[in-house]
Each structure stands twice: as structure tokens, then as C-alpha cells.
């Protein structure tokens, strides 16, 4: 993801904040979320951070599965939502861009749920992001 007007330190702070909270589904991430080590900050005029949200343990809270059910070290749809929500609350002028959407503080709550309706599986075996984690939803 690309975080415009968000420093790498602010990205790390948002992840740390979410790691210590319980989300609306009652999930406690218990420190399992992390910013992938290849995350970096760019831009001279506008601070931009490029990075991925991952997990320490693919069996821990906030981990995502692949379309065929295998465990992966990626963060789930709900964990991503919680981190982006905190980033946009703490940095109201931020823009978060992914391959699925472009989020701002003004459009996040309306735009984000629609990404759960996009199949990331195959044509014959469709699967949706909210189905690919162990979160209670």
C-alpha cells in the first residue's frame, strides 16, 4: 500500500496502537500485526510511505489465508481495516492507496466495505477477503 502524508514512524505507531486494542468484532491482535521490514519512506515534497501489513504468526490473530485456504503471513481484511482506520484518524490529510481502492478520511467508511465484495479467487471458485481469516464476523 502507498500511504501519502504518512511517515514510516506514523505507520509503525498506527500498527502498534491496533496491536494493543480490541476491534469491533472482539478480536485482540495481541502484538501479531507488524509492518513488513521492506517498508520505506519516499518523497521530498510529500512524505509517502510504501509498505505492507503482515503478521508475526500465520496462526495468530489478524492473519489471512490464501484463496485456497493455506495460511499466509499477510494481515487479514479486518486487520487492514483497523490499521487504516487508525492511520486516517491520526492523519486526517492522509491518503491510503491499494490495488483495490484509494482511501481518505472522508471516504473510508463508505469505500472499504465494498472491497469485501470483490472476488480474489478463480472464476470457478470465487472467494472474498472477509472469508479468508479466522476473525469472528
C-alpha positions in Angstrom: 0.0 0.0 0.0 1.0 3.6 -0.5 0.5 6.0 2.4 0.6 9.6 1.3 1.3 12.2 4.1 2.2 9.4 6.5 5.7 8.8 7.7 7.1 5.3 8.3 7.1 6.1 12.0 3.4 7.1 11.9 2.7 3.8 10.1 4.5 1.8 12.8 2.7 3.8 15.5 -0.7 3.0 14.0 0.2 -0.7 13.9 1.4 -0.6 17.5 -1.9 1.1 18.5 -4.0 -1.5 16.8 -1.9 -4.3 18.3 -3.0 -3.1 21.7 -6.7 -2.8 21.1 -9.8 -5.0 20.7 -11.6 -4.3 17.4 -15.4 -4.2 16.8 -15.5 -8.0 16.3 -13.9 -8.5 19.7 -10.6 -9.6 18.2 -7.4 -8.7 20.1 -4.4 -8.8 17.8 -2.0 -9.3 20.8 1.0 -7.8 19.0 0.7 -10.1 16.0 0.5 -7.3 13.4 3.6 -5.7 12.0 4.9 -3.5 9.3 6.9 -5.6 6.9 10.7 -4.9 7.0 10.8 -3.8 3.4 8.6 -0.7 4.1 10.2 2.5 3.2 9.6 6.2 3.1 9.9 8.3 -0.1 9.2 11.7 -1.4 10.9 15.0 -0.8 7.9 17.3 -1.0 5.2 15.0 0.2 6.0 12.3 2.6 5.0 8.9 1.3 5.4 5.5 2.8 5.2 2.3 0.8 4.8 -0.9 2.8 2.9 -4.0 3.6 1.0 -5.0 6.7 1.9 -8.5 7.8 1.7 -10.8 10.8 4.3 -12.4 13.0 2.5 -15.7 13.1 0.2 -17.0 10.4 -1.7 -18.9 13.1 -2.2 -15.8 15.2 -5.0 -13.2 15.3 -5.2 -11.0 12.2 -3.6 -13.5 9.8 -5.1 -14.1 6.4 -5.4 -17.3 4.4 -4.9 -17.6 0.6 -7.8 -18.2 -1.7 -7.3 -22.0 -1.4 -7.2 -21.9 2.4 -3.4 -22.0 3.1 -2.1 -19.9 5.9 -0.1 -16.8 5.0 1.9 -14.2 6.8 -0.3 -11.4 5.5 -2.8 -9.4 7.5 -6.5 -10.1 7.1 -9.2 -7.8 5.7 -10.3 -6.8 9.2 -6.8 -6.1 10.5 -6.1 -3.9 7.4 -9.3 -2.0 8.1 -8.4 -1.4 11.7 -4.9 -0.1 10.8 -6.1 2.1 8.0 -8.8 3.5 10.2 -6.3 4.5 12.9 -3.9 6.0 10.2 -6.8 8.2 8.9 -8.0 9.2 12.3 -4.5 10.2 13.4 -3.6 11.8 10.0 -6.7 13.3 8.5 -4.9 14.6 5.4 -3.5 11.1 4.6 -4.4 9.1 1.5 -4.0 5.3 1.5 -3.9 3.7 -1.9 -4.0 -0.1 -2.7 -4.8 -2.0 -5.8 -8.5 -2.2 -4.8 -9.2 1.4 -3.6 -8.0 4.8 -2.7 -9.0 5.8 0.8 -9.2 9.2 2.6 -10.6 10.2 6.0 -13.8 11.3 4.2 -14.5 8.2 2.1 -13.0 5.3 4.0 -16.1 4.1 5.9 -18.2 4.1 2.7 -15.5 2.7 0.3 -13.9 0.0 2.5 -16.8 -2.4 2.8 -17.2 -2.7 -0.9 -13.7 -4.3 -1.2 -15.2 -7.3 0.6 -17.4 -7.9 -2.4 -14.6 -8.4 -4.9 -13.7 -12.0 -5.6 -9.9 -12.7 -5.3 -10.4 -16.4 -6.1 -10.8 -18.1 -9.5 -13.8 -17.8 -11.9 -14.9 -21.3 -10.8 -14.1 -20.9 -7.1 -14.8 -17.3 -6.1 -13.6 -16.3 -2.6 -13.9 -13.0 -0.8 -11.5 -11.2 1.5 -13.7 -11.3 4.6 -13.9 -15.1 4.3 -10.1 -15.6 4.4 -9.4 -15.1 8.1 -10.3 -16.6 11.4 -11.9 -13.5 12.8 -15.4 -13.8 14.2 -17.6 -11.9 11.7 
